[in-house]
Amino acid sequence: MNEPLKFRKKPEVVEAVQVLPENVELLRNWMPQGASIHIKGNEDLWIEWRTILGPTRVPSGDWVLRSESGFFETMKPLPFEARYERDVSVAQLTHVEQFGEDNE
């Protein structure tokens, strides 16, 4: 071999929830067992849970990701937006996104 081989990162689909006050109930049901959600006032929100590397603390605005294998990780908003785009498979689209405005 005369030069390095080139590799492309495999496509990856993750579940992700941004730590925001409006997502607290979703986070409670979705986070790993033992995770705790802390709220002080209207906007001060963070999540904590223990990993094999020690405690993890995720402040409001950051993203929590769960891989297909169930591994949780965290990511700041700018790297998240640079690396991921929404998976718009039909299974995840809302009724309005699939069929237009609800004109009942």
Z-matrix of the N, CA and C atoms (Angstrom, degrees):
N
C 1 1.450
C 2 1.538 1 107.29
N 3 1.323 2 116.19 1 125.63
C 4 1.454 3 121.43 2 -176.82
C 5 1.522 4 114.41 3 -99.07
N 6 1.328 5 116.48 4 -13.48
C 7 1.458 6 119.97 5 179.14
C 8 1.524 7 109.78 6 -150.16
N 9 1.323 8 117.19 7 160.19
C 10 1.462 9 119.69 8 -179.37
C 11 1.523 10 111.27 9 -63.26
N 12 1.322 11 115.34 10 149.28
C 13 1.456 12 120.84 11 174.46
C 14 1.517 13 108.99 12 -80.18
N 15 1.309 14 117.04 13 154.06
C 16 1.465 15 121.98 14 177.44
C 17 1.525 16 108.92 15 -101.58
N 18 1.332 17 115.63 16 142.07
C 19 1.455 18 121.83 17 179.66
C 20 1.522 19 109.43 18 -129.98
N 21 1.314 20 116.09 19 145.23
C 22 1.463 21 123.02 20 175.88
C 23 1.519 22 107.39 21 -113.77
N 24 1.316 23 116.09 22 136.79
C 25 1.461 24 120.54 23 178.13
C 26 1.521 25 109.22 24 -65.46
N 27 1.341 26 116.57 25 133.92
C 28 1.460 27 121.41 26 179.10
C 29 1.524 28 109.77 27 -64.80
N 30 1.318 29 116.75 28 145.97
C 31 1.466 30 117.96 29 173.95
C 32 1.528 31 109.85 30 -60.89
N 33 1.294 32 115.14 31 140.20
C 34 1.459 33 120.67 32 -176.15
C 35 1.519 34 108.56 33 -133.20
N 36 1.316 35 116.07 34 132.74
C 37 1.455 36 121.03 35 175.38
C 38 1.519 37 106.81 36 -111.01
N 39 1.326 38 116.77 37 126.09
C 40 1.459 39 121.59 38 178.51
C 41 1.520 40 108.76 39 -125.18
N 42 1.313 41 115.28 40 156.35
C 43 1.461 42 120.49 41 167.34
C 44 1.519 43 105.74 42 -90.46
N 45 1.334 44 117.23 43 142.12
C 46 1.460 45 119.66 44 -179.19
C 47 1.522 46 109.97 45 -145.39
N 48 1.327 47 114.65 46 141.80
C 49 1.461 48 121.61 47 176.25
C 50 1.524 49 106.74 48 -134.35
N 51 1.332 50 115.90 49 130.39
C 52 1.458 51 119.72 50 176.35
C 53 1.523 52 108.92 51 -83.49
N 54 1.330 53 115.64 52 137.09
C 55 1.460 54 121.12 53 -179.31
C 56 1.531 55 107.71 54 -76.38
N 57 1.325 56 114.88 55 99.06
C 58 1.459 57 123.53 56 179.61
C 59 1.524 58 108.68 57 -139.58
N 60 1.330 59 118.49 58 153.24
C 61 1.472 60 120.11 59 -179.67
C 62 1.523 61 113.24 60 -54.10
N 63 1.323 62 118.26 61 -37.27
C 64 1.467 63 120.45 62 -178.29
C 65 1.531 64 112.89 63 -72.60
N 66 1.344 65 118.08 64 -8.60
C 67 1.464 66 121.25 65 -179.77
C 68 1.530 67 112.91 66 -106.96
N 69 1.326 68 118.55 67 10.81
C 70 1.464 69 121.51 68 -174.82
C 71 1.523 70 111.98 69 -58.77
N 72 1.322 71 118.80 70 -47.95
C 73 1.475 72 120.57 71 -178.33
C 74 1.525 73 110.77 72 -62.90
N 75 1.312 74 117.21 73 -43.88
C 76 1.463 75 121.16 74 177.75
C 77 1.521 76 110.23 75 -59.71
N 78 1.322 77 116.75 76 -45.88
C 79 1.465 78 120.70 77 179.34
C 80 1.524 79 111.52 78 -61.43
N 81 1.328 80 117.52 79 -40.87
C 82 1.474 81 120.87 80 179.48
C 83 1.526 82 111.52 81 -58.21
N 84 1.309 83 116.66 82 -40.50
C 85 1.467 84 121.31 83 -177.18
C 86 1.528 85 113.20 84 -83.00
N 87 1.307 86 117.37 85 -18.03
C 88 1.467 87 121.72 86 -170.25
C 89 1.524 88 113.91 87 -105.54
N 90 1.323 89 117.31 88 -28.80
C 91 1.469 90 121.58 89 -175.26
C 92 1.527 91 111.40 90 -69.38
N 93 1.343 92 116.72 91 161.12
C 94 1.469 93 119.08 92 179.12
C 95 1.518 94 111.79 93 -64.45
N 96 1.317 95 115.20 94 155.11
C 97 1.459 96 120.70 95 178.33
C 98 1.524 97 108.70 96 -57.63
N 99 1.305 98 116.31 97 137.17
C 100 1.457 99 120.62 98 -179.83
C 101 1.521 100 113.48 99 95.41
N 102 1.325 101 117.49 100 -9.33
C 103 1.462 102 119.63 101 177.33
C 104 1.518 103 108.99 102 -71.96
N 105 1.318 104 116.05 103 143.63
C 106 1.459 105 119.38 104 177.37
C 107 1.520 106 109.56 105 -124.80
N 108 1.320 107 114.63 106 141.02
C 109 1.454 108 121.92 107 -179.57
C 110 1.521 109 107.71 108 -107.26
N 111 1.324 110 115.92 109 128.26
C 112 1.461 111 121.76 110 -177.78
C 113 1.521 112 109.17 111 -115.27
N 114 1.324 113 115.90 112 130.59
C 115 1.460 114 121.30 113 179.70
C 116 1.529 115 107.90 114 -131.19
N 117 1.328 116 115.51 115 126.02
C 118 1.466 117 121.40 116 174.11
C 119 1.518 118 106.84 117 -126.71
N 120 1.324 119 116.09 118 117.46
C 121 1.458 120 119.41 119 -177.72
C 122 1.521 121 110.42 120 72.36
N 123 1.313 122 116.34 121 -157.62
C 124 1.464 123 120.57 122 -177.02
C 125 1.524 124 113.66 123 -86.14
N 126 1.322 125 118.13 124 -29.78
C 127 1.461 126 119.82 125 -171.28
C 128 1.523 127 114.56 126 -118.94
N 129 1.325 128 119.34 127 -17.40
C 130 1.457 129 121.55 128 -175.86
C 131 1.530 130 109.03 129 -82.10
N 132 1.314 131 116.13 130 103.38
C 133 1.462 132 122.53 131 -173.35
C 134 1.519 133 108.86 132 -136.60
N 135 1.314 134 117.42 133 138.39
C 136 1.451 135 121.55 134 171.79
C 137 1.514 136 109.08 135 -154.55
N 138 1.328 137 114.55 136 163.49
C 139 1.464 138 122.12 137 -179.73
C 140 1.519 139 107.40 138 -123.60
N 141 1.318 140 116.06 139 143.75
C 142 1.467 141 121.05 140 176.10
C 143 1.520 142 109.38 141 -132.34
N 144 1.320 143 116.09 142 144.26
C 145 1.457 144 121.32 143 168.92
C 146 1.513 145 108.82 144 -157.21
N 147 1.323 146 114.93 145 159.21
C 148 1.465 147 120.54 146 -178.38
C 149 1.525 148 110.07 147 -92.71
N 150 1.328 149 114.92 148 137.57
C 151 1.458 150 121.34 149 173.98
C 152 1.524 151 107.74 150 -122.53
N 153 1.306 152 117.01 151 177.30
C 154 1.464 153 119.35 152 177.95
C 155 1.530 154 111.02 153 -66.25
N 156 1.321 155 117.04 154 -17.68
C 157 1.464 156 121.15 155 178.39
C 158 1.522 157 112.23 156 -92.99
N 159 1.335 158 117.10 157 -0.83
C 160 1.453 159 120.84 158 -179.52
C 161 1.514 160 110.75 159 117.26
N 162 1.332 161 117.27 160 -170.98
C 163 1.459 162 120.02 161 -178.09
C 164 1.529 163 111.60 162 -68.91
N 165 1.315 164 115.42 163 143.23
C 166 1.461 165 122.78 164 176.09
C 167 1.517 166 107.38 165 -116.94
N 168 1.322 167 116.35 166 131.40
C 169 1.468 168 121.82 167 178.45
C 170 1.524 169 108.07 168 -122.60
N 171 1.331 170 116.18 169 127.23
C 172 1.462 171 121.95 170 -176.92
C 173 1.529 172 108.55 171 -119.09
N 174 1.336 173 117.60 172 113.47
C 175 1.463 174 119.43 173 -178.61
C 176 1.530 175 112.28 174 -79.49
N 177 1.315 176 114.90 175 165.07
C 178 1.461 177 121.74 176 177.51
C 179 1.528 178 109.76 177 -56.10
N 180 1.328 179 115.53 178 137.39
C 181 1.464 180 121.71 179 179.78
C 182 1.511 181 113.15 180 99.29
N 183 1.332 182 117.90 181 -27.31
C 184 1.459 183 120.70 182 177.91
C 185 1.521 184 109.68 183 -76.04
N 186 1.310 185 115.99 184 165.91
C 187 1.461 186 122.62 185 179.90
C 188 1.515 187 110.31 186 -107.10
N 189 1.327 188 116.52 187 145.00
C 190 1.459 189 123.55 188 170.56
C 191 1.523 190 105.93 189 -111.26
N 192 1.325 191 116.59 190 128.20
C 193 1.457 192 122.08 191 -177.82
C 194 1.520 193 109.90 192 -117.46
N 195 1.319 194 116.09 193 144.24
C 196 1.459 195 121.43 194 173.68
C 197 1.514 196 107.62 195 -124.80
N 198 1.322 197 116.23 196 121.11
C 199 1.464 198 121.34 197 -178.45
C 200 1.524 199 110.05 198 -75.59
N 201 1.319 200 115.45 199 170.92
C 202 1.465 201 120.28 200 178.14
C 203 1.523 202 111.66 201 -60.43
N 204 1.337 203 117.13 202 -26.11
C 205 1.471 204 120.59 203 178.79
C 206 1.526 205 112.60 204 -86.11
N 207 1.358 206 117.66 205 -0.97
C 208 1.454 207 121.13 206 176.85
C 209 1.512 208 114.55 207 93.14
N 210 1.329 209 117.64 208 3.42
C 211 1.459 210 122.14 209 -179.96
C 212 1.529 211 109.75 210 -77.99
N 213 1.346 212 117.54 211 130.90
C 214 1.456 213 122.47 212 178.66
C 215 1.522 214 109.75 213 -96.23
N 216 1.328 215 116.09 214 140.61
C 217 1.457 216 121.48 215 172.17
C 218 1.519 217 108.53 216 -144.86
N 219 1.314 218 116.43 217 168.22
C 220 1.455 219 120.86 218 -179.48
C 221 1.520 220 109.37 219 -120.54
N 222 1.331 221 115.21 220 157.75
C 223 1.452 222 119.04 221 -179.65
C 224 1.525 223 109.40 222 -153.65
N 225 1.311 224 115.80 223 139.88
C 226 1.462 225 121.92 224 174.34
C 227 1.528 226 109.14 225 -68.71
N 228 1.344 227 117.88 226 156.54
C 229 1.468 228 120.83 227 -175.82
C 230 1.527 229 115.31 228 -58.11
N 231 1.329 230 119.40 229 -44.68
C 232 1.474 231 119.86 230 -176.29
C 233 1.529 232 112.99 231 -64.87
N 234 1.329 233 119.91 232 -48.23
C 235 1.467 234 118.45 233 176.07
C 236 1.534 235 112.48 234 -62.97
N 237 1.351 236 116.49 235 -35.78
C 238 1.466 237 119.36 236 178.55
C 239 1.527 238 110.12 237 -60.95
N 240 1.327 239 116.88 238 -48.36
C 241 1.466 240 120.83 239 -179.21
C 242 1.526 241 111.92 240 -64.58
N 243 1.326 242 117.74 241 -32.04
C 244 1.460 243 121.17 242 179.25
C 245 1.532 244 111.74 243 -73.50
N 246 1.325 245 117.09 244 -32.22
C 247 1.458 246 121.08 245 -173.74
C 248 1.527 247 113.96 246 -94.79
N 249 1.329 248 117.84 247 -31.92
C 250 1.463 249 120.80 248 -172.05
C 251 1.516 250 112.11 249 -119.27
N 252 1.309 251 114.95 250 150.72
C 253 1.462 252 122.24 251 168.96
C 254 1.511 253 106.66 252 -131.64
N 255 1.326 254 116.56 253 156.17
C 256 1.463 255 120.27 254 -176.89
C 257 1.517 256 110.61 255 -64.43
N 258 1.315 257 115.72 256 135.91
C 259 1.466 258 122.33 257 174.16
C 260 1.523 259 106.32 258 -80.75
N 261 1.306 260 116.51 259 113.01
C 262 1.461 261 119.82 260 -175.42
C 263 1.523 262 111.83 261 -103.25
N 264 1.321 263 115.70 262 38.47
C 265 1.461 264 118.36 263 174.31
C 266 1.525 265 108.00 264 -63.38
N 267 1.309 266 117.15 265 151.03
C 268 1.465 267 122.06 266 -175.36
C 269 1.526 268 111.30 267 -55.36
N 270 1.314 269 118.04 268 -33.27
C 271 1.463 270 121.10 269 -177.77
C 272 1.524 271 111.60 270 -62.13
N 273 1.334 272 118.43 271 -24.28
C 274 1.456 273 120.61 272 -176.91
C 275 1.520 274 113.31 273 -102.47
N 276 1.301 275 118.04 274 -8.79
C 277 1.456 276 120.27 275 -178.87
C 278 1.521 277 110.86 276 -75.33
N 279 1.309 278 116.67 277 142.73
C 280 1.456 279 120.28 278 175.59
C 281 1.523 280 108.91 279 -75.54
N 282 1.316 281 117.00 280 167.31
C 283 1.466 282 121.78 281 178.70
C 284 1.528 283 110.63 282 -56.38
N 285 1.329 284 116.76 283 -45.12
C 286 1.466 285 120.50 284 -178.68
C 287 1.524 286 110.56 285 -64.72
N 288 1.337 287 118.05 286 -40.07
C 289 1.464 288 120.84 287 179.09
C 290 1.521 289 111.18 288 -65.73
N 291 1.346 290 117.65 289 -33.06
C 292 1.457 291 120.94 290 -179.35
C 293 1.522 292 112.39 291 -78.35
N 294 1.349 293 116.61 292 -42.03
C 295 1.457 294 120.31 293 -168.48
C 296 1.516 295 114.83 294 -120.43
N 297 1.319 296 118.30 295 2.66
C 298 1.452 297 120.64 296 -178.41
C 299 1.516 298 110.82 297 91.54
N 300 1.320 299 116.04 298 -172.66
C 301 1.470 300 121.22 299 -177.66
C 302 1.504 301 111.81 300 -58.89
N 303 1.311 302 114.96 301 143.54
C 304 1.468 303 121.77 302 177.31
C 305 1.521 304 108.20 303 -78.38
N 306 1.320 305 117.80 304 109.12
C 307 1.464 306 121.70 305 -177.75
C 308 1.516 307 111.34 306 -108.87
N 309 1.304 308 116.34 307 60.16
C 310 1.465 309 119.28 308 -179.56
C 311 1.491 310 110.95 309 -84.91
